[in-house]
Amino acid sequence: MWRDALVVAGKDLRIEARAKVGLNQVVPYSMVVLLLFGFAFDQDRPLLQQAAPGLFWMAVLFAGLLAVQRSFSVEAADGAMDGLRMSGLDPAGVFLGKAVAVAAQLVALEALLTVGVVVLFHTQLAGAGLLAATAVLATACVAGAGTAYGALSMGLRVRETLLPMLLAPVLAPVVLSATEAWRAALGLSTGGGWRWLGLLAAFAAIYLAGGAVGFGALMEET
């Protein structure tokens, strides 16, 4: 399973490196989201700093949707999914590989967005450990749930509009938990940010385990 996951992740990342969709579309889109909110709250700097964690994770969520749609639009073209079915690869390995590829793209994007938040919103990265742990777990949640629901909606003509509708309710508690953890790490709230990591870890385990178990059935249905 792990060998197959590395094969699929390498394939997806090589495709993205050659197509440069993330560099040309996802990164500018995410930065524009931060810029627009920055201009909207420019006259109220304290409010902008309070909203910075939420804006960051909303930008990551939007970028995750684009990355997942791109991941499965490649498989939908030229019968590539049929090739995956007949390749003999472990379905759980295919799921984990695609999730790892999406997560790798999101991690790179989050590093850029973190710099943007510091520069545009004048925030202080006080709790680096909490920030990093939150980013890892929340990214795993977005990648795991996105990959599972991306496979579920891949065979439908309305997948571009259906996928956000499916993912938004599922990832809403993830965005909320990550936002609260980042607020504590940035010194914007008095609550303990580490307690939110337990909730994120539970969601990550559920999404990744559920996706790995059920991905074979989803591949056959699509």
Backbone hydrogen bonds, N-H to C=O, Kabsch-Sander energy under -0.5 kcal/mol:
donor,donor_aa,acceptor,acceptor_aa,energy
5,A,1,M,-2.2
6,L,2,W,-2.0
7,V,3,R,-1.9
8,V,4,D,-2.5
9,A,5,A,-2.7
10,G,6,L,-2.4
11,K,7,V,-2.1
12,D,8,V,-2.6
13,L,9,A,-2.5
14,R,10,G,-2.2
15,I,11,K,-2.2
16,E,12,D,-2.3
17,A,13,L,-2.3
18,R,14,R,-1.9
19,A,15,I,-2.6
20,K,16,E,-2.7
24,N,20,K,-2.1
25,Q,21,V,-2.5
26,V,21,V,-1.2
27,V,22,G,-2.7
29,Y,25,Q,-2.1
30,S,26,V,-2.4
31,M,27,V,-2.4
32,V,28,P,-2.3
33,V,29,Y,-1.8
34,L,30,S,-1.7
35,L,31,M,-2.4
36,L,32,V,-2.9
37,F,33,V,-2.0
38,G,34,L,-2.4
39,F,35,L,-2.6
40,A,36,L,-2.1
41,F,37,F,-2.0
42,D,39,F,-0.9
44,D,41,F,-1.5
48,L,44,D,-2.1
49,Q,45,R,-2.2
50,Q,46,P,-2.0
51,A,47,L,-2.0
52,A,48,L,-0.9
55,L,51,A,-2.5
56,F,52,A,-2.5
57,W,53,P,-2.1
58,M,54,G,-2.1
59,A,55,L,-2.1
60,V,56,F,-2.0
61,L,57,W,-2.3
62,F,58,M,-2.4
63,A,59,A,-2.3
64,G,60,V,-2.5
65,L,61,L,-2.1
66,L,62,F,-1.8
67,A,63,A,-2.5
68,V,64,G,-2.5
69,Q,65,L,-2.4
70,R,66,L,-2.2
71,S,67,A,-2.2
72,F,68,V,-1.9
73,S,69,Q,-1.9
74,V,70,R,-1.5
75,E,71,S,-0.7
76,A,72,F,-1.7
77,A,73,S,-0.9
79,G,76,A,-0.7
80,A,77,A,-1.5
81,M,75,E,-1.7
83,G,79,G,-1.4
84,L,80,A,-1.8
85,R,81,M,-2.2
86,M,82,D,-2.1
87,S,83,G,-0.6
87,S,84,L,-0.6
88,G,85,R,-0.6
89,L,84,L,-0.6
94,V,90,D,-2.3
95,F,91,P,-2.5
96,L,92,A,-2.6
97,G,93,G,-2.6
98,K,94,V,-2.4
99,A,95,F,-2.5
100,V,96,L,-2.7
101,A,97,G,-2.2
102,V,98,K,-2.2
103,A,99,A,-2.8
104,A,100,V,-2.6
105,Q,101,A,-1.7
106,L,102,V,-2.2
107,V,103,A,-2.6
108,A,104,A,-1.9
109,L,105,Q,-2.0
110,E,106,L,-3.0
111,A,107,V,-1.9
112,L,108,A,-1.4
113,L,109,L,-2.8
114,T,110,E,-2.5
115,V,111,A,-1.5
116,G,112,L,-2.1
117,V,113,L,-2.7
118,V,114,T,-2.2
119,V,115,V,-2.5
120,L,116,G,-3.0
121,F,117,V,-2.0
122,H,118,V,-0.9
123,T,117,V,-0.6
125,L,123,T,-0.5
126,A,124,Q,-1.7
127,G,185,A,-1.9
128,A,126,A,-1.4
131,L,127,G,-2.4
132,A,128,A,-2.5
133,A,129,G,-2.5
134,T,130,L,-2.3
135,A,131,L,-2.2
136,V,132,A,-2.3
137,L,133,A,-2.2
138,A,134,T,-2.8
139,T,135,A,-2.2
140,A,136,V,-1.9
141,C,137,L,-2.0
142,V,138,A,-2.4
143,A,139,T,-2.7
144,G,140,A,-2.5
145,A,141,C,-2.6
146,G,142,V,-2.2
147,T,143,A,-2.1
148,A,144,G,-2.0
149,Y,145,A,-2.6
150,G,146,G,-2.1
151,A,147,T,-1.9
152,L,148,A,-1.7
153,S,149,Y,-2.0
154,M,150,G,-0.6
156,L,153,S,-1.4
159,R,156,L,-1.1
161,T,158,V,-0.8
162,L,158,V,-2.6
163,L,159,R,-2.2
165,M,161,T,-0.9
166,L,162,L,-2.1
167,L,163,L,-2.6
168,A,164,P,-2.3
170,V,166,L,-0.7
171,L,167,L,-2.8
172,A,168,A,-1.1
175,V,171,L,-2.6
176,L,172,A,-2.3
177,S,173,P,-2.5
178,A,174,V,-2.7
179,T,175,V,-2.4
180,E,176,L,-2.3
181,A,177,S,-2.3
182,W,178,A,-2.3
183,R,179,T,-2.3
184,A,180,E,-1.9
185,A,181,A,-2.1
186,L,182,W,-2.3
187,G,184,A,-1.2
188,L,183,R,-3.0
189,S,183,R,-0.8
193,G,191,G,-0.6
195,R,192,G,-0.6
196,W,193,G,-1.0
197,L,193,G,-0.5
197,L,194,W,-1.0
198,G,194,W,-0.7
198,G,195,R,-0.5
199,L,195,R,-0.8
200,L,196,W,-2.0
201,A,197,L,-2.9
202,A,198,G,-2.0
203,F,199,L,-2.2
204,A,200,L,-2.7
205,A,201,A,-2.3
206,I,202,A,-2.2
207,Y,203,F,-2.8
208,L,204,A,-2.5
209,A,205,A,-2.3
210,G,206,I,-2.6
211,G,207,Y,-2.2
212,A,208,L,-2.3
213,V,209,A,-2.2
214,G,210,G,-2.4
215,F,211,G,-1.4
218,L,214,G,-1.8
219,M,215,F,-2.5
220,E,216,G,-1.7
221,E,217,A,-2.1
222,T,218,L,-2.0
